[in-house]
Amino acid sequence: MIREVFESGRPITYVRSAEEQRIARVLAEVGMRLLASPPVPVWTWSLTEGLRREDGLTEAGTQTARRVLDFIIAHKGAAIFHLQDFHEPLRESAEIRRRLRDLYESCLDRQKFVVITSPVRFIPEEIERSLMFLELRPPDLIELVEFLRDESRQALRGENGPPDEAVLYQFARALQGLTLDEARYAMRRALAANPSLGPECLPALLEEKRALVNRSGVIEYVADGRGLGEVGGLEGLKKWLLERRKLFHLRDSLTEEIMPKGVLIMGIPGCGKSLSIKAIASCFQLPLYRVDMIEIFSGRHGKPEGAFVEACRKMEEMAPAVLWFDEIEMGITSADSGGEQGRIFAFFLMWMQEKARGLFVAATANRIDLLPAEMIRKGRFDEVFFVDLPLKDEQIDIFKIHLNRRGVDAAGFDLEQLTQFTNGWTGAEIEQCVISALTQARLANRELSEQDLIRVAVKLVPLSRTMKEQISHIRAWAFERAVRASPGPAGR
């Protein structure tokens, strides 16, 4: 992209990025190819080091911003000038802004190119029309694979043979969205965990990525993946996901119309909506990220509108991935259309239409009556599923899952009989029944028995009884607005 900008004749380019070393490598490559011969030299300037050429030559007296601009104007011959963190001189001095406009005229059509780099964007109005603004995206899969290949060769030094290409691609996919420096740290952590650089290194690498992503405070990397087999019931939702998985893996060859975009799962609290989102990421073999709307509205990350837009843009850099909006009705609504929530809602609707192809949005909702029609209409999400209270067979599946997860053989229990006490229970209530019964058995220093489960079950008052009116309202609202995630009649 930078080479194309240079070839178009633009003398000044502003690149927003914190990856100075990566930009330096890109400029060196552009300098080698920009002219037929000889290579175009690259000069680098910083406030602390002054101006220096790639071969080590330094130019005395160029520590100040005015001096380096004077040098560039007076320089004869083709050259690329990389000005690091030059946004500060632009912010502080009207003289520097004026001199940069003089530089524009002196470099135009003379094969002299100035590249300003900074982690922040600051472009004064006076020079806005005189430069090209670019945002350096994180390295793509191909660049990451090449980088990891070089890093692994240097780290292993041929001790264990060349790195396995399949493992490199697996690592590169896991690291998408990180800078090369961040990828280097993650790679070194993986190698420290296992010098052989095999699939067993992946947990350490993902843990480093989680630490790097979570530092933003707005986006959380969720590493607790659960397979579809750990979701009890919801066969309709599972079938839909397995079909969309095939399409998602073919995303590069699909048209935009049939490319999977996302799913909205609404329903009764405690019936497995969040667990289903984690299973989606596992099913699609993609990393899972959650946007924390509480943090976005906290004000700790700037204005909520800007923080939300930045989070969505950041997630596009992480693609392919699954993006989770939990209880979406609490943070993204059309209420107060003239305020921040209304603007966030408007941006979200537009973004859902235009976002990157490899980003699958999975949202959950409890208070579904708060969801505006614009959000649930066809085209925003591929499908809207309603998760109801589990059927009898689904309750048995959920009991088996929670018993087996805790090392208890479910085959030794008459779960059919147990469901006589669990009518109207949610999946979360079944899990708590297992946990409470297991706790009592451990306190008594004995193995869990069926009677332990029954004693807990007869005392538990389910949500469907304490909040009967609200659940009836949820069911009535979803009856003609959503597809059932489980088979069976709606009015249970």
C-alpha positions in Angstrom: 0.0 0.0 0.0 2.8 2.5 0.9 4.6 1.7 -2.4 1.3 2.5 -4.3 1.1 5.8 -2.4 4.6 6.7 -3.3 4.1 5.8 -7.0 1.1 8.0 -7.1 3.4 10.9 -6.3 2.1 11.8 -2.8 5.1 13.3 -0.9 3.7 13.0 2.7 2.1 10.0 4.3 0.9 9.6 7.9 0.8 6.0 9.2 -0.9 5.3 12.5 0.9 2.4 14.1 3.0 1.5 17.2 5.1 -1.0 15.1 8.0 1.2 14.2 10.3 -1.7 13.4 7.8 -3.3 11.1 7.2 0.0 9.3 11.0 0.4 9.0 11.2 -3.0 7.3 8.4 -2.1 4.9 10.0 1.2 4.0 13.3 -0.6 3.3 11.6 -3.1 1.0 9.8 -0.2 -0.8 13.1 1.6 -1.2 14.6 -1.4 -2.9 11.8 -1.6 -5.4 10.7 2.0 -5.9 13.1 2.8 -8.7 14.8 0.6 -11.2 18.2 1.5 -9.6 19.8 2.4 -7.4 17.8 1.6 -4.2 16.2 4.7 -2.5 17.9 5.4 0.8 15.8 5.5 4.0 16.4 8.1 6.7 14.9 7.7 10.1 14.4 10.6 12.6 13.4 10.7 16.2 13.5 13.4 18.8 16.1 11.6 20.8 18.4 10.3 18.1 18.1 12.9 15.3 18.4 11.9 11.7 20.3 8.7 10.6 20.5 6.7 7.4 20.0 3.0 7.2 23.7 2.5 6.6 24.5 4.2 10.0 25.3 7.6 8.7 24.0 10.3 11.0 23.3 14.0 10.3 24.5 16.3 13.0 22.2 19.1 14.2 18.9 17.4 13.2 17.5 16.7 16.7 14.9 19.4 16.4 11.8 19.1 14.2 12.5 22.3 12.4 16.1 21.3 11.5 15.0 17.9 10.1 12.4 19.6 7.9 15.0 22.0 6.7 17.3 19.1 5.9 14.6 17.3 3.9 13.8 20.4 1.9 17.5 21.0 1.0 18.2 17.3 0.3 19.1 16.5 -3.3 18.1 13.2 -4.8 15.5 10.5 -4.1 15.0 9.5 -0.5 12.5 8.2 2.0 12.3 10.0 5.4 10.7 8.2 8.3 9.7 10.7 11.1 8.8 8.8 14.3 6.3 10.3 16.7 6.2 13.5 14.7 2.6 14.2 15.9 4.0 16.0 19.0 5.9 18.7 17.0 2.8 19.1 14.8 0.6 19.5 17.9 2.8 22.0 19.7 4.1 24.3 16.9 2.4 26.4 14.3 5.9 27.0 12.8 6.3 23.2 12.2 2.9 23.0 10.6 3.8 25.8 8.3 7.2 24.3 7.4 5.6 21.0 6.7 3.4 22.7 4.1 6.6 24.2 2.6 8.1 20.7 2.5 5.1 19.4 0.6 5.9 21.8 -2.2 9.6 21.1 -2.2 9.2 17.3 -2.3 6.4 17.2 -4.9 7.5 15.2 -8.0 11.1 15.0 -6.8 11.2 11.4 -5.5 11.4 12.6 -1.9 8.8 10.9 0.4 8.1 11.7 4.0 6.4 9.1 6.3 5.1 10.2 9.7 4.4 7.4 12.1 2.7 7.5 15.4 0.5 5.3 17.7 -2.0 8.1 17.7 -3.7 10.1 15.0 -3.2 13.9 15.1 -3.5 15.7 11.8 -3.9 19.5 12.0 -6.5 21.0 9.8 -3.8 23.1 7.9 -2.1 20.0 6.5 -5.0 17.6 6.3 -5.4 17.9 2.5 -1.6 17.6 2.0 -1.1 14.1 3.2 -2.4 10.6 2.9 -3.5 8.9 6.1 -3.0 5.1 6.5 -3.6 2.8 9.4 -1.3 -0.2 9.5 -3.3 -3.3 10.2 -1.9 -6.1 12.2 0.0 -8.7 10.2 -2.1 -11.2 8.2 -1.9 -14.9 8.3 0.9 -15.2 5.6 3.0 -12.5 7.3 2.6 -14.2 10.7 3.5 -17.6 9.4 6.7 -16.2 7.8 7.6 -14.3 11.0 7.0 -17.4 13.2 9.0 -19.5 10.8 12.0 -17.2 11.2 11.5 -16.9 15.0 11.3 -20.7 15.5 14.4 -21.3 13.4 16.4 -18.8 15.4 15.1 -20.2 18.7 15.5 -23.9 17.8 18.8 -23.4 15.9 18.2 -26.6 14.0 18.1 -28.7 17.2 14.8 -30.4 16.4 14.7 -30.0 12.6 12.6 -27.5 10.7 9.3 -26.3 12.4 6.2 -28.2 11.3 4.2 -26.1 8.8 0.8 -27.2 10.2 1.8 -26.1 13.7 3.0 -22.8 12.4 -0.3 -22.1 10.6 -2.1 -23.2 13.8 0.0 -20.8 15.9 -0.5 -18.0 13.3 -4.3 -18.3 13.3 -4.2 -18.2 17.1 -2.1 -15.0 17.1 -4.1 -13.0 14.5 -4.8 -9.5 15.7 -1.5 -9.1 17.6 1.5 -7.1 16.5 4.7 -8.8 15.5 6.4 -7.8 18.8 3.4 -9.3 20.7 3.5 -12.4 18.6 7.2 -12.7 19.4 6.6 -12.7 23.1 3.8 -15.2 22.8 6.1 -17.5 20.7 8.8 -17.3 23.3 6.4 -18.1 26.1 5.2 -21.2 24.1 8.8 -22.3 23.5 9.6 -21.8 27.2 6.7 -24.2 28.0 7.9 -26.8 25.5 11.1 -26.3 23.4 9.9 -28.9 20.8 7.4 -26.4 19.4 4.4 -28.8 19.0 0.7 -28.5 19.5 1.2 -28.9 23.3 2.7 -25.4 23.2 -0.6 -23.9 22.2 -2.1 -23.4 25.7 0.9 -21.3 26.8 0.7 -19.3 23.6 -3.1 -18.7 24.0 -2.5 -17.7 27.7 -0.1 -15.0 26.5 -2.6 -13.8 23.9 -5.3 -13.6 26.6 -3.1 -11.4 28.7 -2.3 -9.1 25.8 -5.9 -8.8 24.6 -7.5 -8.5 28.1 -5.2 -5.5 29.0 -7.6 -3.3 26.9 -10.2 -3.8 29.6 -13.0 -3.7 27.0 -12.4 -7.0 25.0 -11.9 -10.2 26.9 -10.4 -13.3 25.4 -12.4 -16.4 26.5 -10.3 -19.5 26.5 -12.8 -21.7 28.3 -14.0 -23.5 25.1 -16.8 -26.0 25.5 -17.8 -28.5 22.7 -21.3 -29.1 21.5 -21.3 -32.4 23.4 -21.2 -30.4 26.6 -24.5 -28.7 25.8 -27.5 -30.7 26.9 -30.4 -30.7 24.4 -30.9 -27.8 21.9 -30.7 -30.1 19.0 -32.2 -27.6 16.6 -29.5 -25.1 17.4 -26.8 -27.7 17.2 -27.9 -28.9 13.7 -27.9 -25.3 12.5 -24.4 -24.6 13.8 -23.0 -27.8 12.2 -24.5 -26.7 8.8 -23.1 -23.2 9.2 -19.7 -24.5 10.2 -19.3 -26.0 6.7 -20.2 -22.6 5.1 -17.9 -20.7 7.5 -14.9 -22.9 6.6 -15.6 -22.1 2.9 -15.9 -18.4 3.6 -13.2 -17.3 1.1 -15.1 -18.9 -1.8 -18.6 -17.8 -0.8 -20.6 -14.7 -1.9 -21.5 -12.2 0.8 -25.2 -13.1 0.7 -24.6 -16.7 2.1 -21.6 -16.0 4.3 -22.6 -16.7 7.9 -22.7 -13.4 9.9 -24.0 -14.3 13.3 -26.7 -15.6 15.6 -28.9 -14.2 18.4 -29.8 -16.5 21.2 -32.6 -15.3 23.5 -34.5 -17.0 26.2 -35.0 -17.9 29.8 -32.0 -17.2 32.1 -30.1 -20.3 33.1 -31.0 -22.4 30.1 -27.6 -22.5 28.4 -27.3 -19.4 26.2 -23.8 -18.5 27.3 -22.7 -22.1 27.2 -24.0 -22.3 23.6 -21.8 -19.3 22.6 -18.7 -21.0 23.9 -19.7 -24.1 22.0 -20.0 -22.1 18.8 -16.4 -21.0 19.0 -15.3 -24.6 19.6 -17.5 -25.9 16.8 -16.2 -23.4 14.3 -12.6 -23.9 15.7 -12.2 -20.2 16.2 -11.1 -18.0 19.2 -13.8 -16.4 21.3 -13.8 -12.8 22.4 -16.4 -11.0 24.6 -17.1 -7.3 24.5 -17.7 -6.0 28.1 -20.4 -3.3 27.7 -20.2 -2.4 31.4 -16.6 -1.3 30.8 -17.5 0.5 27.7 -20.1 2.6 29.6 -17.8 3.0 32.6 -16.0 6.0 31.1 -12.6 4.6 32.0 -11.8 4.1 28.3 -13.0 7.5 27.0 -16.5 8.2 25.6 -18.6 5.1 25.4 -19.3 5.7 21.7 -15.6 5.9 20.8 -14.7 3.0 23.0 -17.4 0.8 21.3 -16.3 1.7 17.8 -12.7 1.1 18.7 -13.6 -2.3 20.1 -15.5 -3.3 17.0 -12.6 -2.2 14.7 -10.1 -4.1 16.9 -12.2 -7.2 16.6 -12.1 -7.0 12.8 -8.4 -7.2 13.1 -8.8 -10.4 15.1 -10.9 -12.1 12.4 -11.5 -14.9 11.9 -13.1 -15.1 15.3 -16.4 -15.4 17.2 -17.4 -12.1 18.9 -19.8 -12.5 21.9 -22.1 -9.7 23.1 -23.6 -10.9 26.4 -27.0 -9.6 27.4 -27.0 -7.4 24.3 -30.3 -5.7 25.2 -28.6 -4.0 28.2 -25.9 -2.2 26.2 -27.1 -1.8 22.6 -30.6 -0.4 22.3 -32.4 2.2 20.4 -33.5 4.0 23.6 -32.6 7.7 23.7 -32.0 7.8 20.0 -30.3 11.2 20.2 -27.9 10.1 22.9 -24.8 7.8 23.1 -26.8 4.6 23.3 -28.8 5.6 20.3 -25.6 6.4 18.3 -24.0 3.1 19.5 -27.1 1.2 18.3 -27.0 3.0 14.9 -23.3 2.2 14.5 -23.9 -1.5 15.5 -26.6 -2.0 12.9 -24.4 -0.5 10.2 -21.3 -2.5 11.4 -23.2 -5.7 11.3 -23.9 -5.2 7.6 -20.3 -4.1 6.7 -18.0 -6.0 9.2 -15.2 -8.3 8.1 -16.2 -11.7 6.6 -14.4 -13.8 9.1 -16.1 -12.3 12.1 -19.1 -14.3 13.5 -21.2 -12.3 16.0 -23.0 -14.3 18.7 -25.3 -12.4 21.0 -27.4 -13.4 24.0 -30.5 -11.7 25.4 -32.7 -12.2 28.5 -35.1 -9.3 28.4 -36.0 -9.9 24.8 -38.9 -7.4 24.9 -36.2 -4.6 25.0 -34.8 -5.6 21.7 -35.8 -3.3 18.9 -37.2 -4.7 15.7 -34.3 -3.4 13.6 -31.9 -5.7 15.5 -33.9 -9.0 15.2 -35.0 -8.6 11.6 -33.6 -10.9 9.0 -30.3 -9.7 7.6 -28.7 -8.5 10.9 -28.3 -12.0 12.3 -28.6 -15.2 10.2 -31.1 -16.6 12.8 -32.7 -15.8 16.1 -33.1 -18.8 18.4 -35.3 -19.1 21.5 -34.0 -21.3 24.3 -36.8 -22.5 26.5 -36.8 -24.6 29.7 -35.3 -28.1 28.9 -37.6 -31.0 28.0 -37.5 -34.2 30.1 -35.0 -35.9 27.8 -32.8 -32.8 27.8 -32.9 -32.7 31.5 -31.5 -36.2 31.6 -28.7 -35.2 29.2 -27.9 -32.2 31.4 -27.7 -34.4 34.5 -25.4 -36.8 32.7 -23.1 -34.0 31.5 -22.7 -32.4 35.0 -22.3 -35.8 36.7 -19.7 -37.0 34.3 -17.8 -33.6 34.3 -17.3 -34.1 38.1 -16.1 -37.7 37.8 -19.4 -39.4 38.7 -20.7 -42.3 36.6 -24.2 -41.3 35.5 -25.0 -44.9 34.6 -25.5 -45.7 38.3 -28.4 -43.3 38.7 -32.1 -43.6 37.7 -32.3 -40.1 36.1 -35.7 -40.9 34.6 -37.1 -41.1 38.1 -35.1 -38.0 39.2 -36.9 -35.9 36.5 -40.1 -36.3 38.5 -38.7 -33.8 40.9 -37.3 -31.4 38.3 -40.3 -30.3 36.3 -39.8 -26.7 35.1 -36.1 -26.6 36.0 -33.4 -24.7 34.1 -30.1 -26.2 33.2 -28.3 -24.0 35.7 -30.6 -25.3 38.5 -29.8 -28.9 37.5 -26.1 -28.1 37.7 -26.5 -26.5 41.2 -28.5 -29.6 42.3 -25.5 -31.8 41.3 -23.0 -29.5 43.0 -25.1 -29.2 46.2 -25.7 -33.0 46.4 -22.0 -33.6 45.7 -21.0 -31.2 48.5 -23.2 -32.9 51.0 -21.8 -36.3 50.1 -18.2 -35.1 50.4 -18.9 -33.5 53.8 -20.3 -36.9 54.9 -17.1 -38.5 53.4 -19.0 -40.8 51.1 -19.8 -41.2 47.4 -22.7 -39.4 45.8 -26.0 -41.3 45.8 -29.3 -40.8 44.1 -30.9 -39.9 47.4 -28.5 -37.0 47.8 -29.8 -35.6 44.5 -33.4 -36.2 45.5 -33.0 -34.5 48.9 -31.7 -31.4 47.2 -34.3 -31.5 44.4 -37.3 -31.6 46.7 -36.2 -28.4 48.5 -35.3 -26.3 45.4 -37.9 -23.8 44.1 -37.3 -23.4 40.4 -37.2 -20.0 38.6 -40.2 -21.1 36.5 -42.3 -21.0 39.6 -40.9 -17.8 41.3 -41.0 -15.9 38.0 -43.9 -17.6 36.3 -45.4 -14.4 34.8 -42.1 -13.2 33.4 -41.3 -16.5 31.8 -44.8 -16.7 30.3 -44.2 -13.2 28.9 -40.9 -14.3 27.4 -42.5 -17.3 25.8 -45.4 -15.3 24.3 -43.0 -12.7 22.9 -40.8 -15.3 21.2 -43.5 -17.5 19.9 -43.7 -16.0 16.5 -40.4 -14.1 16.5 -37.7 -16.8 16.9 -36.8 -20.3 16.0 -36.9 -22.8 18.8 -33.5 -24.2 19.8 -35.1 -27.4 21.0 -37.8 -29.6 19.4 -41.2 -29.9 20.9 -44.3 -27.7 21.4 -43.9 -24.1 22.5 -46.4 -24.0 25.3 -44.8 -26.2 27.9 
